[in-house]
Amino acid sequence: MGEHFAWGLIGPGGIAQRFADAVQRLPDSRLAMVQGRDAARAAAFAAQWVREDKPSVRSTDSIAALLAEPGLDAVYIATPHAFHAAAIEQCLAAGKPVLCEKPLVTDAATAARLAALARERGVFLMEALWSRFLPAYQTVGQWLREQAIGPLRAIQSSFCFHTPFDATSRAHDPAQAGGALLDIGVYNLSLTRWALQQAGIDVDEAPTLHARALKGPTGVDQRLAVMLGFADGIAAQFVCGFDGSADNGMRIFGRDGVITLPEHFWEARRALLQRSGESPTVIDAPFGINGFEYEVIEAMRCIRAGAIESPLMPLDETIATLRWMDALRAQIGVRYPFE
């Protein structure tokens, strides 16, 4: 690895902008090459991220060309969900470490197969669930481990926004693995699992799952409400959707108080601890860059150390979350044409 950790990028869409911004602003990393199916679009994306203090950014419409780029240290994948698996497999086969946008793939069986391939080849693979690495969540994790609100009782969260329906969009197109659960509900599920684990709850015991969905015209979930039940009566609830608004916060209830991640819990910059009868403790945790830098730093740390996965976002955790998602999709009857 050179002075700058060199990243390749597959899928120059909206979310990739945030990744590129973080990589180009970190002192020891750089965006080296961008791959997109449309050569002109990939070139235009690469041109946006040229910086005087970093080497030039190249572009291509070929994954094979990107993987053949000399000195490439890792690849970030930001294509629509349905195309993650094929790109991951190509990268692993070429021996290139991978950081792939959430959800890693669309089902647990595919995730297990790719995890096995990564382990067999000794190549790093991590789901880019960036929220888990944010400073606010490090504080919340400490509160939960210390039982600052006493034993856990329940978790509630929402992730809803209204967007005009477009059958060809990534959010609504079955061929791109659209639907609220995979696109945004993955945050509710993954961070609910994380909070339970920090509080010492065994999430590997199969919870009871109840889901109710409103399907859109394309047959994927436009809105989804979920209840999960765990041992000792602990419950988790969430709603996610593309057809309405919510406060988009997360609340973690304990015997002695409440922890709140207000407004856009998945990109939390603030956490509140309210113990019964006491004044609230408010922690402000602004991003160093844009929030993506923390997962990028973790991936680079692991790859430089020769690790195959991150202890903060292990592959078995990604697989387990997808098992829950598989069960929820089975309940609401959402299948994709490629399954």
Secondary structure by P-SEA (a helix, b strand, c coil): ccccbbbbbccccaaaaaaaaaaaacccccccccccccaaaaaaaaaacccccccbbbbcccaaaaaacccccbbbbbccccaaaaaaaaaaaacbbbbccccccccaaaaaaaaaaaaaabbbbbbcccccccaaaaaaaaaaaacccccccbbbbbbbbbbcccccccccccccccccccccaaaaaaaaaaaaaaaccccccccbbbbbbbbcccccccbbbbbbbbccbbbbbbccccccccccbbbbbcccbbbbbccccccccbbbbbcccccbbbbbbbbccccaaaaaaaaaaaaaacccccccccaaaaaaaaaaaaaaaaaaccccccc
